Amino acid sequence: MSIRNERKQQSRQALLDAALKLSTTGRAFSTISLRELAREVGLVPTAFYRHFEDMEQLGQALVEQVSGRLKLMLSQLRQGYLKHQDAKTKTSIQLFFRAVDQSPQDWFFLIGERWGGSETVRREIAKEIESLTRDLANDLEASRNFQHVENHQDLYVMTTIIVNLSLTWAMTWLNLPQQYQGELLKQQQQIYLEHAMTQVRLLFRGIANWQSIE
């Protein structure tokens, strides 16, 4: 890559990073202006158009970037779902919360903007969540642990529950440090970890005994 292209890529990434930062500090993405974003990264407003046609296109690129990172994280949890013995469940949930702690802005953006003010961003997030849900349903269908579930649509409903639970877990986990500190925070995190594990066990107990209705 040439120096010129490398600098262009760095400027593009700086715009994406700035948009993510601004939209996860109590702001909605739809309230961020092009001029504000350019000022945040030290560019003149016209330089923005070297990278994106408008803020809507930037929003699409941001959703794609954030979703790509989160899909990689959720794949760890997915493996725990497919092998849902108690020890595996605990490990997968711990890995999940560790991943949430490592990229809090990604989760705040995806969850917050899922019902946010930008129709384009909402639509892109819905597509990414749908893709994630379908992928998980296909994984479950290929697993011998779920061969008794004959209706693929039933698996899709199950994975919808799993994905929505994951988003709820992430947001609740990220909000705990705003409510508790020190030892009390550690206690609340452990309680919530066990709470999430119980939800997983209940969910898969139901799946194990599921009978599809014609």
Stockholm file with secondary structure:
# STOCKHOLM 1.0

chainA/1-214         MSIRNERKQQSRQALLDAALKLSTTGRAFSTISLRELAREVGLVPTAFYRHFEDMEQLGQALVEQVSGRLKLMLSQLRQGYLKHQDAKTKTSIQLFFRAVDQSPQDWFFLIGERWGGSETVRREIAKEIESLTRDLANDLEASRNFQHVENHQDLYVMTTIIVNLSLTWAMTWLNLPQQYQGELLKQQQQIYLEHAMTQVRLLFRGIANWQSIE
#=GR chainA/1-214 SS CCHHHHHHHHHHHHHHHHHHHHTTTTCCGGGCCHHHHHHHHTCCGGGGGGTCSSHHHHHHHHHHHHHHHHHHHHHHHHHHHHSCCHHHHHHHHHHHHHHHHHCHHHHHHHHHHTTSSCHHHHHHHHHHHHHHHHHHHHHHHHSGGGTTCCCHHHHHHHHHHHHHHHHHHHHHHHHHHHHCCHHHHHHHHHHHHHHHHHHHHHHHHHHHTCCCCC
#=GC SS_cons         CCHHHHHHHHHHHHHHHHHHHHTTTTCCGGGCCHHHHHHHHTCCGGGGGGTCSSHHHHHHHHHHHHHHHHHHHHHHHHHHHHSCCHHHHHHHHHHHHHHHHHCHHHHHHHHHHTTSSCHHHHHHHHHHHHHHHHHHHHHHHHSGGGTTCCCHHHHHHHHHHHHHHHHHHHHHHHHHHHHCCHHHHHHHHHHHHHHHHHHHHHHHHHHHTCCCCC
//
